[in-house]
Amino acid sequence: MATAKCRPRLSDTVLVIGPEHARTIGRDGWSKADIQQFLWESTKAEVDGQLVPKFQDPQNVKIVVAGSVAGRFSAWIPGWPFPDAPARLVLKTITGSDLKEDPHHVHE
């Protein structure tokens, strides 16, 4: 039986917010830090009578805005439940010029 102390928590997890959702959230005055804190607090689960957060820290929820105006779609990319995993999250802004320079990019 898992106890609250040994329960693994997700490491870096990405929330991809579509532009329409991002506009709505921004209009309501929420910052990325507000969203991270809200998700950290509202995803706690009860384990052995204690509320345990799903993520190690609010900052482990990485938030990016991506997508098009094709609809209101957002998505989670779950992280590893192993805090000492050898993998780490790397985020990089990709511009149109990055795609043109990539020899492996397939042009349609």
Beta strands, then each sheet from edge to edge (+ up, - down):
strand 1: 13-17
strand 2: 45-47
strand 3: 50-52
strand 4: 61-65
strand 5: 75-77
sheet 1: 4+ 1+ 5-
sheet 2: 2+ 3-
end
